[in-house]
Amino acid sequence: MNTTISQRLQLVFFNADGSQSTFTPKFYKDELSTDAVKLKEWMDKFSQLELFQHNEKETPLYTEKKGARLIETKVTEIF
């Protein structure tokens, strides 16, 4: 059996209305996932850009960082 393990970085933010949203970048520097200080700084800068808005509510998304996590997926092929 062949097993592969992959990781993805998931960033969790609060929105302007108090709800939560996650942002999962496809590409990121490995140091972001291992250096919490740099990641917090990056998330602060990202939230200040105000790039995203909820279509229906017209409220800004990703306005305040909440946390970050690495999601690890293990896939074992049977045949």
TORPA-4810 file (N, C-alpha, C, O; in nm, 3 decimals):
<nodes>
NODE_1_0.084_-0.119_0.000_0.000_0.000_0.000_0.088_0.125_0.000_0.193_0.130_0.065_M
NODE_2_0.043_0.223_-0.074_0.115_0.349_-0.085_0.044_0.455_0.000_-0.076_0.476_-0.013_N
NODE_3_0.121_0.523_0.086_0.064_0.625_0.173_0.130_0.760_0.145_0.252_0.769_0.134_T
NODE_4_0.048_0.864_0.133_0.099_1.000_0.117_0.039_1.088_0.226_-0.077_1.072_0.265_T
NODE_5_0.120_1.180_0.274_0.074_1.275_0.375_0.096_1.415_0.320_0.204_1.448_0.271_I
NODE_6_-0.008_1.498_0.327_0.003_1.636_0.281_-0.043_1.729_0.392_-0.121_1.692_0.479_S
NODE_7_0.007_1.851_0.387_-0.030_1.953_0.484_-0.080_2.076_0.413_-0.036_2.109_0.303_Q
NODE_8_-0.174_2.145_0.478_-0.218_2.274_0.428_-0.232_2.368_0.546_-0.270_2.328_0.656_R
NODE_9_-0.201_2.492_0.521_-0.209_2.595_0.624_-0.348_2.657_0.619_-0.394_2.700_0.513_L
NODE_10_-0.414_2.663_0.733_-0.548_2.722_0.740_-0.544_2.839_0.838_-0.509_2.822_0.954_Q
NODE_11_-0.580_2.956_0.788_-0.581_3.078_0.869_-0.725_3.111_0.906_-0.813_3.109_0.820_L
NODE_12_-0.748_3.140_1.032_-0.882_3.167_1.081_-0.891_3.315_1.122_-0.808_3.365_1.198_V
NODE_13_-0.993_3.382_1.069_-1.013_3.524_1.095_-1.155_3.550_1.145_-1.247_3.473_1.119_F
NODE_14_-1.170_3.661_1.217_-1.302_3.714_1.246_-1.337_3.811_1.134_-1.249_3.875_1.076_F
NODE_15_-1.466_3.820_1.103_-1.516_3.916_1.005_-1.571_4.037_1.081_-1.584_4.035_1.203_N
NODE_16_-1.604_4.143_1.006_-1.654_4.265_1.069_-1.782_4.242_1.148_-1.807_4.313_1.245_A
NODE_17_-1.864_4.145_1.108_-1.990_4.119_1.177_-1.975_4.021_1.293_-2.074_3.982_1.356_D
NODE_18_-1.850_3.980_1.323_-1.825_3.889_1.435_-1.822_3.742_1.397_-1.782_3.659_1.479_G
NODE_19_-1.863_3.708_1.276_-1.857_3.568_1.232_-1.712_3.532_1.199_-1.624_3.617_1.202_S
NODE_20_-1.688_3.405_1.168_-1.554_3.357_1.136_-1.545_3.312_0.991_-1.643_3.265_0.932_Q
NODE_21_-1.425_3.327_0.935_-1.395_3.275_0.802_-1.256_3.215_0.804_-1.170_3.258_0.881_S
NODE_22_-1.234_3.116_0.719_-1.101_3.059_0.705_-1.045_3.092_0.567_-1.119_3.105_0.469_T
NODE_23_-0.916_3.105_0.563_-0.844_3.134_0.439_-0.732_3.031_0.428_-0.650_3.018_0.519_F
NODE_24_-0.730_2.957_0.318_-0.630_2.852_0.299_-0.548_2.883_0.175_-0.592_2.856_0.063_T
NODE_25_-0.429_2.940_0.192_-0.347_2.970_0.075_-0.295_2.842_0.010_-0.257_2.748_0.079_P
NODE_26_-0.293_2.840_-0.123_-0.241_2.723_-0.194_-0.089_2.715_-0.182_-0.033_2.607_-0.169_K
NODE_27_-0.025_2.829_-0.185_0.121_2.835_-0.178_0.160_2.929_-0.065_0.103_3.037_-0.050_F
NODE_28_0.258_2.887_0.014_0.309_2.969_0.123_0.450_2.922_0.157_0.488_2.808_0.130_Y
NODE_29_0.527_3.011_0.217_0.661_2.975_0.260_0.651_2.886_0.382_0.571_2.912_0.472_K
NODE_30_0.731_2.781_0.386_0.730_2.689_0.499_0.756_2.760_0.631_0.704_2.719_0.735_D
NODE_31_0.836_2.866_0.628_0.868_2.937_0.752_0.745_3.000_0.815_0.742_3.023_0.936_E
NODE_32_0.643_3.029_0.735_0.520_3.085_0.792_0.452_2.986_0.885_0.393_3.025_0.985_L
NODE_33_0.459_2.859_0.852_0.392_2.758_0.934_0.472_2.720_1.058_0.419_2.655_1.148_S
NODE_34_0.598_2.760_1.064_0.682_2.725_1.179_0.718_2.846_1.265_0.765_2.828_1.378_T
NODE_35_0.698_2.967_1.215_0.734_3.087_1.290_0.606_3.164_1.324_0.553_3.238_1.242_D
NODE_36_0.557_3.145_1.445_0.429_3.204_1.486_0.432_3.356_1.483_0.332_3.419_1.450_A
NODE_37_0.545_3.416_1.516_0.555_3.563_1.518_0.537_3.618_1.377_0.460_3.713_1.356_V
NODE_38_0.607_3.560_1.279_0.594_3.606_1.140_0.453_3.584_1.088_0.399_3.668_1.016_K
NODE_39_0.395_3.470_1.124_0.260_3.440_1.077_0.159_3.538_1.134_0.071_3.585_1.063_L
NODE_40_0.171_3.571_1.261_0.081_3.670_1.323_0.096_3.806_1.257_-0.003_3.874_1.231_K
NODE_41_0.220_3.846_1.230_0.244_3.974_1.161_0.182_3.973_1.023_0.119_4.071_0.982_E
NODE_42_0.199_3.862_0.949_0.144_3.852_0.815_-0.008_3.861_0.819_-0.069_3.929_0.737_W
NODE_43_-0.070_3.791_0.915_-0.215_3.791_0.926_-0.267_3.931_0.961_-0.371_3.972_0.911_M
NODE_44_-0.195_4.004_1.046_-0.234_4.142_1.078_-0.230_4.230_0.953_-0.323_4.306_0.927_D
NODE_45_-0.122_4.218_0.875_-0.110_4.298_0.752_-0.219_4.260_0.651_-0.277_4.347_0.586_K
NODE_46_-0.245_4.130_0.639_-0.348_4.082_0.546_-0.485_4.139_0.583_-0.559_4.183_0.495_F
NODE_47_-0.518_4.139_0.712_-0.649_4.189_0.754_-0.663_4.339_0.732_-0.774_4.388_0.711_S
NODE_48_-0.554_4.412_0.735_-0.558_4.557_0.713_-0.581_4.594_0.567_-0.620_4.707_0.537_Q
NODE_49_-0.557_4.502_0.476_-0.575_4.529_0.333_-0.722_4.544_0.293_-0.752_4.613_0.196_L
NODE_50_-0.811_4.481_0.367_-0.955_4.486_0.338_-0.985_4.451_0.192_-1.052_4.527_0.122_E
NODE_51_-0.935_4.337_0.149_-0.951_4.293_0.010_-1.084_4.224_-0.018_-1.130_4.224_-0.132_L
NODE_52_-1.146_4.166_0.084_-1.264_4.083_0.063_-1.384_4.139_0.137_-1.373_4.197_0.244_F
NODE_53_-1.501_4.118_0.074_-1.626_4.168_0.131_-1.734_4.063_0.107_-1.738_3.999_0.002_Q
NODE_54_-1.822_4.046_0.205_-1.934_3.953_0.192_-2.031_4.010_0.088_-2.072_4.126_0.099_H
NODE_55_-2.069_3.930_-0.011_-2.155_3.977_-0.120_-2.292_4.025_-0.074_-2.338_4.131_-0.115_N
NODE_56_-2.356_3.948_0.011_-2.492_3.981_0.052_-2.495_4.084_0.164_-2.575_4.178_0.160_E
NODE_57_-2.410_4.069_0.262_-2.411_4.158_0.378_-2.332_4.286_0.354_-2.349_4.385_0.426_K
NODE_58_-2.245_4.284_0.254_-2.157_4.398_0.224_-2.075_4.440_0.345_-2.057_4.559_0.371_E
NODE_59_-2.026_4.341_0.419_-1.939_4.368_0.533_-1.801_4.311_0.502_-1.789_4.209_0.433_T
NODE_60_-1.697_4.375_0.553_-1.561_4.326_0.528_-1.536_4.189_0.591_-1.587_4.158_0.698_P
NODE_61_-1.457_4.107_0.519_-1.417_3.975_0.568_-1.271_3.981_0.613_-1.196_4.070_0.572_L
NODE_62_-1.232_3.886_0.695_-1.094_3.872_0.742_-1.042_4.001_0.808_-0.934_4.049_0.774_Y
NODE_63_-1.117_4.055_0.901_-1.080_4.183_0.962_-0.991_4.170_1.085_-0.926_4.268_1.124_T
NODE_64_-0.987_4.052_1.148_-0.905_4.033_1.268_-0.861_3.887_1.277_-0.941_3.796_1.256_E
NODE_65_-0.735_3.866_1.307_-0.686_3.728_1.314_-0.741_3.659_1.439_-0.757_3.720_1.544_K
NODE_66_-0.769_3.530_1.423_-0.812_3.448_1.537_-0.707_3.342_1.565_-0.670_3.320_1.681_K
NODE_67_-0.659_3.274_1.461_-0.560_3.169_1.481_-0.519_3.106_1.350_-0.567_3.145_1.243_G
NODE_68_-0.430_3.009_1.359_-0.381_2.938_1.241_-0.357_2.794_1.280_-0.329_2.762_1.395_A
NODE_69_-0.369_2.706_1.181_-0.346_2.564_1.207_-0.298_2.495_1.080_-0.327_2.538_0.968_R
NODE_70_-0.224_2.389_1.102_-0.183_2.302_0.992_-0.277_2.184_0.988_-0.296_2.115_1.088_L
NODE_71_-0.337_2.162_0.873_-0.426_2.048_0.854_-0.345_1.941_0.780_-0.294_1.965_0.671_I
NODE_72_-0.335_1.825_0.841_-0.258_1.716_0.781_-0.355_1.608_0.733_-0.444_1.565_0.806_E
NODE_73_-0.335_1.566_0.609_-0.419_1.463_0.550_-0.333_1.343_0.512_-0.231_1.357_0.444_T
NODE_74_-0.375_1.226_0.556_-0.305_1.102_0.524_-0.393_1.019_0.432_-0.508_0.988_0.466_K
NODE_75_-0.339_0.983_0.317_-0.414_0.903_0.219_-0.338_0.773_0.197_-0.219_0.774_0.162_V
NODE_76_-0.408_0.661_0.217_-0.349_0.530_0.192_-0.428_0.464_0.080_-0.548_0.437_0.092_T
NODE_77_-0.357_0.439_-0.030_-0.421_0.374_-0.144_-0.430_0.225_-0.118_-0.332_0.162_-0.078_E
NODE_78_-0.547_0.170_-0.141_-0.569_0.027_-0.121_-0.537_-0.051_-0.248_-0.472_-0.156_-0.243_I
NODE_79_-0.582_-0.002_-0.361_-0.547_-0.066_-0.489_-0.547_0.037_-0.598_-0.521_0.004_-0.714_F
</nodes>
